[in-house]
Amino acid sequence: MVIKKPAGIKSSEITDKKVYLNRRLFMRGAALAGSALATGWLYRSLNAPPQPPRANAKIENVLKPQPTFEVPAVNEKLTPLESITTYNNFYEFDTNKGGVASAAADFVTRPWSVSVEGLVNKPKVFDIDELLGLAPQEERIYRFRCVEGWSMVIPWDGFPLSKLLEAVEPQSNAKYVAFQTLYDPKRMPNQSTGILDWPYVEGLRMDEAMHPLTILATGIYGEVLPPQDGAPIRLVVPWKYGFKSIKSIVKIKLVETEPPTTWNIAAPDEYGFYSNVNPQVNHPRWSQAREQRIGEFSKRPTLMFNGYAEQVAHLYDGMDLRKYY
């Protein structure tokens, strides 16, 4: 499969936003380590992850606080803001990656609220500005890999999803976190079609949701997140394929059983619940062994867990990653 760079973007324009990011080119590992410690009590309060994960794992290892770590620096060229905002997967607006930005240009993201409910002690509907006050906004430079074979390096602004989950106090039988995108065909015109089963839904296992790498993003390059990239708030899970990072979230629900996910509903033989970046597990219609970075002409090897194996591989101990793809 040949992946072309977005039309209209010259090779000379594929440069880093150096002026803005010069002092922040490395991930802030210390901040993430602190986040892991702060959420340790919640890991301990939860039961073992639901089956089928970690079929051979010892339960006591699951219940211990997650180890602290420093996120590896992404010493790679950042994808230009122009590319990030003109080459998008957002089927609610358009199935053409180059058409999403224009289709979403008039999308209004204020007022906005996110309902957090289900197996929690303190369910609440958060106004978007209240959500932004839950934790300091941090810049996270993450690799972002899409299942179609293209990738980017994006400086996101956001905060750990764990901070939101802490605020609502998950109950011990909460095993998964389910997410839902806004459903409003008048504002998201492609929802009037039957191309997918609307609204878009996604899900994570609780330990994935609580992991320090998992964030709710509200901006890119220090600027407000634009509609075509999932405004006003979206999930970013950097070790999974991009479609897991659900956009324009309006509902988060903690549940006991594995929730349905849009692409798994649409094509279960192609898109599994876990959807971890894995070069050894091909999509039925193309290889995942190599990827094409937007702005580059040659392909590069795909990294296991998108380069975050040291931080997340332990989440899947004992699992057959070809079966649980």
C-alpha positions as CSV (number, residue, x, y, z in Angstrom):
1,M,0.0,0.0,0.0
2,V,1.5,3.4,-1.0
3,I,0.8,6.2,1.4
4,K,1.1,9.7,-0.1
5,K,1.8,12.8,1.8
6,P,-1.0,15.4,2.0
7,A,-1.5,17.3,-1.2
8,G,-0.1,20.8,-1.2
9,I,2.5,20.2,1.4
10,K,6.0,20.8,0.0
11,S,9.0,18.9,1.3
12,S,10.6,22.2,2.3
13,E,7.7,22.8,4.7
14,I,8.2,19.6,6.6
15,T,10.2,21.2,9.5
16,D,10.0,21.4,13.2
17,K,8.2,24.2,15.0
18,K,11.6,25.0,16.6
19,V,11.0,28.5,17.9
20,Y,8.1,27.3,20.1
21,L,9.4,24.0,21.2
22,N,13.2,24.6,21.6
23,R,13.0,24.4,25.4
24,R,10.7,21.5,25.5
25,L,12.0,18.9,22.9
26,F,12.1,16.1,25.5
27,M,9.3,14.4,27.4
28,R,9.0,15.4,31.0
29,G,9.6,12.0,32.6
30,A,9.7,13.3,36.1
31,A,6.1,14.6,35.8
32,L,4.9,11.3,34.5
33,A,6.7,9.4,37.3
34,G,4.9,11.5,39.8
35,S,1.6,10.8,38.1
36,A,2.3,7.1,38.3
37,L,2.9,7.4,42.1
38,A,-0.2,9.5,42.6
39,T,-2.4,7.0,41.0
40,G,-0.9,4.0,42.8
41,W,-3.7,3.9,45.3
42,L,-6.3,3.4,42.6
43,Y,-4.4,0.5,41.0
44,R,-4.3,-1.2,44.4
45,S,-8.0,-0.6,45.0
46,L,-9.0,-2.3,41.7
47,N,-9.4,-6.1,41.2
48,A,-7.3,-7.9,38.7
49,P,-7.9,-6.9,35.1
50,P,-10.8,-8.8,33.4
51,Q,-10.3,-11.9,31.4
52,P,-8.9,-12.6,28.9
53,P,-5.9,-10.3,29.7
54,R,-2.8,-11.7,31.2
55,A,-3.9,-15.3,31.3
56,N,-0.8,-16.4,33.1
57,A,-0.1,-13.4,35.2
58,K,-0.1,-13.5,39.0
59,I,-2.8,-11.4,40.6
60,E,-0.5,-9.9,43.2
61,N,1.6,-8.4,40.4
62,V,-1.5,-6.8,38.9
63,L,-2.5,-5.1,42.2
64,K,0.9,-3.6,43.0
65,P,1.5,0.1,42.1
66,Q,2.9,0.5,38.5
67,P,6.6,1.1,38.4
68,T,7.8,4.6,37.8
69,F,9.7,5.3,34.6
70,E,11.0,8.1,32.4
71,V,9.3,8.4,29.1
72,P,11.9,8.1,26.3
73,A,12.6,11.3,24.5
74,V,11.2,11.4,20.9
75,N,14.3,12.6,19.2
76,E,12.6,12.8,15.8
77,K,11.5,15.6,13.5
78,L,8.1,17.0,14.7
79,T,5.3,16.9,12.1
80,P,4.4,20.4,11.0
81,L,1.2,21.9,12.4
82,E,0.0,22.3,8.8
83,S,0.2,18.6,8.2
84,I,-1.5,17.7,11.5
85,T,-4.4,20.0,10.7
86,T,-4.9,19.1,7.1
87,Y,-4.5,15.3,7.0
88,N,-7.1,13.8,9.3
89,N,-9.2,10.7,10.0
90,F,-12.5,12.0,11.3
91,Y,-15.3,10.1,9.6
92,E,-18.0,12.2,11.3
93,F,-17.1,15.0,8.9
94,D,-15.6,13.3,5.9
95,T,-14.0,10.0,4.8
96,N,-11.4,11.9,2.7
97,K,-8.5,12.8,4.9
98,G,-7.9,16.0,3.0
99,G,-11.6,17.1,3.3
100,V,-12.0,16.9,7.1
101,A,-10.6,20.3,7.9
102,S,-13.0,22.2,5.6
103,A,-16.0,20.1,6.6
104,A,-15.3,20.8,10.3
105,A,-14.4,24.5,9.9
106,D,-17.6,25.8,11.4
107,F,-17.8,23.2,14.2
108,V,-18.6,25.0,17.5
109,T,-17.0,23.5,20.6
110,R,-18.4,25.9,23.3
111,P,-20.4,25.2,25.3
112,W,-19.3,21.6,25.8
113,S,-19.7,19.1,28.6
114,V,-18.5,15.5,29.3
115,S,-20.5,13.1,31.4
116,V,-18.5,10.7,33.6
117,E,-20.8,7.9,34.9
118,G,-21.2,4.2,35.5
119,L,-19.3,2.4,38.2
120,V,-18.1,5.4,40.1
121,N,-18.9,6.9,43.5
122,K,-19.1,10.4,42.3
123,P,-20.7,10.6,38.8
124,K,-20.6,14.1,37.3
125,V,-21.2,16.1,34.2
126,F,-18.1,18.3,33.7
127,D,-18.1,21.5,31.8
128,I,-15.1,21.6,29.5
129,D,-13.4,24.4,31.4
130,E,-13.9,22.5,34.6
131,L,-12.2,19.6,33.0
132,L,-9.3,21.8,32.0
133,G,-8.9,22.7,35.7
134,L,-8.5,19.1,36.9
135,A,-4.8,19.0,36.3
136,P,-2.1,21.3,34.8
137,Q,-1.8,21.1,31.1
138,E,1.3,19.3,30.0
139,E,3.1,19.1,26.7
140,R,3.5,15.5,25.5
141,I,5.5,14.8,22.4
142,Y,4.2,11.4,21.1
143,R,4.6,9.2,18.1
144,F,1.1,8.8,16.5
145,R,0.6,5.8,14.3
146,C,-2.5,5.0,12.2
147,V,-3.5,1.6,11.1
148,E,-3.4,2.6,7.4
149,G,0.4,2.9,7.6
150,W,1.1,6.6,8.1
151,S,2.5,8.2,11.2
152,M,3.3,11.6,12.8
153,V,5.2,13.0,15.7
154,I,2.8,15.4,17.6
155,P,3.3,17.8,20.5
156,W,0.0,17.4,22.3
157,D,-1.2,19.5,25.2
158,G,-3.3,17.8,27.8
159,F,-3.5,16.0,31.1
160,P,-3.5,12.4,32.3
161,L,-6.9,10.6,32.0
162,S,-6.1,9.2,35.5
163,K,-6.7,12.6,37.0
164,L,-10.3,12.6,35.7
165,L,-10.9,9.0,36.9
166,E,-9.5,9.8,40.3
167,A,-12.0,12.7,40.6
168,V,-15.0,10.4,40.2
169,E,-13.7,7.5,42.4
170,P,-14.0,4.3,40.4
171,Q,-15.7,1.4,42.1
172,S,-13.7,-1.9,42.6
173,N,-15.8,-3.7,39.9
174,A,-15.0,-1.1,37.2
175,K,-12.8,-3.0,34.7
176,Y,-13.1,-1.0,31.6
177,V,-13.6,2.6,30.5
178,A,-16.0,3.3,27.6
179,F,-15.9,6.5,25.6
180,Q,-18.5,8.1,23.3
181,T,-18.2,10.9,20.7
182,L,-20.8,13.6,20.2
183,Y,-23.7,12.5,18.0
184,D,-25.2,15.4,16.2
185,P,-25.7,15.0,12.4
186,K,-26.4,18.7,12.0
187,R,-23.0,19.6,13.3
188,M,-21.2,16.5,12.1
189,P,-22.7,16.0,8.7
190,N,-21.2,12.6,7.8
191,Q,-23.1,11.1,10.7
192,S,-26.1,11.3,8.4
193,T,-24.6,8.4,6.4
194,G,-24.5,4.7,7.3
195,I,-20.7,4.3,6.8
196,L,-20.3,3.5,10.5
197,D,-22.6,2.7,13.4
198,W,-22.9,6.1,15.1
199,P,-22.1,7.5,17.6
200,Y,-18.4,6.6,17.6
201,V,-17.5,4.6,20.6
202,E,-14.2,3.3,22.0
203,G,-12.9,1.6,25.2
204,L,-9.8,0.8,27.2
205,R,-9.1,-1.6,30.0
206,M,-8.9,0.1,33.3
207,D,-5.1,-0.3,33.7
208,E,-4.6,1.1,30.2
209,A,-6.8,4.1,31.0
210,M,-4.9,4.7,34.3
211,H,-1.5,4.4,32.7
212,P,0.5,7.7,32.9
213,L,1.0,7.8,29.1
214,T,-2.8,8.0,28.4
215,I,-3.9,11.5,28.2
216,L,-6.9,13.7,27.4
217,A,-5.6,16.2,24.8
218,T,-7.0,19.7,24.4
219,G,-4.3,21.3,22.2
220,I,-1.4,20.8,19.8
221,Y,1.7,22.9,19.4
222,G,0.6,25.1,22.3
223,E,-2.6,26.1,20.4
224,V,-6.2,25.1,21.0
225,L,-7.1,21.8,19.5
226,P,-8.9,22.4,16.1
227,P,-12.1,20.7,15.2
228,Q,-10.6,18.4,12.6
229,D,-8.2,17.0,15.3
230,G,-10.9,16.2,17.9
231,A,-11.8,19.5,19.6
232,P,-12.5,20.3,22.3
233,I,-11.2,17.2,24.0
234,R,-9.9,13.8,22.8
235,L,-8.2,10.7,24.0
236,V,-4.5,10.0,23.1
237,V,-3.1,6.5,23.7
238,P,0.3,6.6,22.0
239,W,1.0,2.8,21.9
240,K,-2.2,2.0,20.1
241,Y,-3.4,2.7,16.5
242,G,-4.9,6.1,16.0
243,F,-8.5,5.1,15.8
244,K,-8.4,4.1,19.5
245,S,-7.8,7.8,20.4
246,I,-11.5,8.8,20.2
247,K,-12.3,12.5,19.4
248,S,-14.8,15.1,20.6
249,I,-15.7,13.1,23.7
250,V,-19.1,13.7,25.4
251,K,-19.4,10.6,27.6
252,I,-17.1,8.4,29.7
253,K,-18.5,5.4,31.4
254,L,-16.8,2.9,33.7
255,V,-18.1,-0.6,33.2
256,E,-17.5,-4.1,34.3
257,T,-17.4,-5.9,30.9
258,E,-15.6,-5.1,27.7
259,P,-17.4,-2.3,25.9
260,P,-18.2,-2.3,22.1
261,T,-15.9,-0.3,19.9
262,T,-16.8,1.2,16.6
263,W,-14.3,-0.3,14.3
264,N,-14.5,-3.7,15.9
265,I,-18.3,-3.6,15.3
266,A,-17.7,-2.5,11.6
267,A,-15.0,-5.1,10.8
268,P,-14.1,-7.5,13.7
269,D,-11.7,-9.5,11.6
270,E,-9.7,-6.3,10.9
271,Y,-9.9,-4.3,14.1
272,G,-9.6,-5.8,17.5
273,F,-10.4,-4.3,20.9
274,Y,-6.8,-3.8,22.0
275,S,-5.4,-2.4,18.7
276,N,-1.8,-2.2,20.0
277,V,0.8,-1.1,17.4
278,N,2.4,-4.5,16.5
279,P,4.5,-4.9,13.4
280,Q,4.1,-8.7,13.7
281,V,0.3,-8.7,13.4
282,N,-0.7,-7.5,9.9
283,H,-4.0,-5.9,8.9
284,P,-5.8,-8.4,6.6
285,R,-5.2,-6.1,3.7
286,W,-1.7,-4.8,4.3
287,S,1.4,-5.3,6.3
288,Q,2.0,-3.3,9.6
289,A,5.8,-4.0,9.5
290,R,6.6,-0.6,8.1
291,E,5.2,2.9,8.2
292,Q,5.4,6.1,6.4
293,R,6.0,9.3,8.4
294,I,4.1,12.2,6.9
295,G,6.6,14.4,5.0
296,E,9.0,11.5,4.3
297,F,9.2,9.5,1.1
298,S,10.8,6.3,2.4
299,K,9.2,4.0,4.9
300,R,10.6,3.1,8.3
301,P,10.2,-0.1,10.5
302,T,7.2,0.0,12.8
303,L,8.2,-0.1,16.4
304,M,6.5,-2.5,18.8
305,F,3.9,-0.7,20.9
306,N,4.9,2.3,18.7
307,G,8.2,2.6,20.6
308,Y,6.7,2.5,24.1
309,A,7.3,-1.2,24.8
310,E,9.4,-0.5,27.9
311,Q,6.6,1.4,29.5
312,V,3.5,-0.7,28.5
313,A,4.5,-4.2,27.6
314,H,3.9,-5.4,31.2
315,L,0.2,-4.6,30.7
316,Y,0.0,-7.6,28.4
317,D,2.0,-10.2,30.1
318,G,0.7,-13.6,29.4
319,M,-1.5,-12.5,26.5
320,D,-1.4,-13.9,23.0
321,L,-1.1,-10.6,21.1
322,R,-2.0,-12.3,17.8
323,K,-5.3,-13.4,19.3
324,Y,-5.9,-10.3,21.3
325,Y,-4.9,-7.9,18.5
